[in-house]
Structures are given as structure tokens and as C-alpha cells.
Amino acid sequence: MQAKDKPQSNTKINALDKKYFREIFMLHADPADQKIDYEKLKEIFVMVDFKPNDKQTEEFKAMFEKSSKINFNEFLQIFSLKSNN
């Protein structure tokens, strides 16, 4: 049964993880636009005890250089990057 619940690849986020990530994201998102800024992202990292390495930190900062806030789908991409590094 565990093999069935396991994602097919280490970059794919399963439905349960997605629900968990959405709940965390919405706790920090601006209610007006349902987006977070870099400071909120860092708060989420503290909350989930994730300490990005230097390469990840640079990738995350680059995301926010394009736009000052990110939406939920962009947030999920961060955790796909996390699983690749």
C-alpha cells in the first residue's frame, strides 16, 4: 500500500502534500491577492524547519526579483526545487 501512495518521481507533489502546502501557504498569504512575498516565504521555511542551502536561497531570491509576490503554484515549485537539491 505504501508504494501506491508514493509519488512517481521525487519532484511530483502528491495530493496530500499539496493540501498541506496549501494550508501553510494560506496562513501566510495576503487575503487580498492570495500571494506571499519573500519575507512570508522565510516565515514558512521557519515553520516547516526548512533551511535552504546557498544555491536554493539564490533560486528563491531570483523568483522574487521577477515579481515581489508569488502565488500558490509558484510556491509549490519551490518545494519541487527543494526535493531536487
C-alpha positions, 0 to 999 in steps of 0.5 A, spaced: 500 500 500 505 504 501 508 504 494 501 506 491 501 512 495 508 514 493 509 519 488 512 517 481 518 521 481 521 525 487 519 532 484 511 530 483 507 533 489 502 528 491 495 530 493 496 530 500 502 534 500 499 539 496 493 540 501 498 541 506 502 546 502 496 549 501 494 550 508 501 553 510 501 557 504 494 560 506 496 562 513 501 566 510 498 569 504 495 576 503 487 575 503 487 580 498 491 577 492 492 570 495 500 571 494 506 571 499 512 575 498 519 573 500 519 575 507 512 570 508 516 565 504 522 565 510 516 565 515 514 558 512 521 555 511 521 557 519 515 553 520 516 547 516 524 547 519 526 548 512 533 551 511 535 552 504 542 551 502 546 557 498 544 555 491 536 554 493 536 561 497 539 564 490 533 560 486 528 563 491 531 570 491 531 570 483 523 568 483 522 574 487 526 579 483 521 577 477 515 579 481 515 581 489 509 576 490 508 569 488 502 565 488 500 558 490 503 554 484 509 558 484 510 556 491 509 549 490 515 549 485 519 551 490 518 545 494 519 541 487 526 545 487 527 543 494 526 535 493 531 536 487 537 539 491 
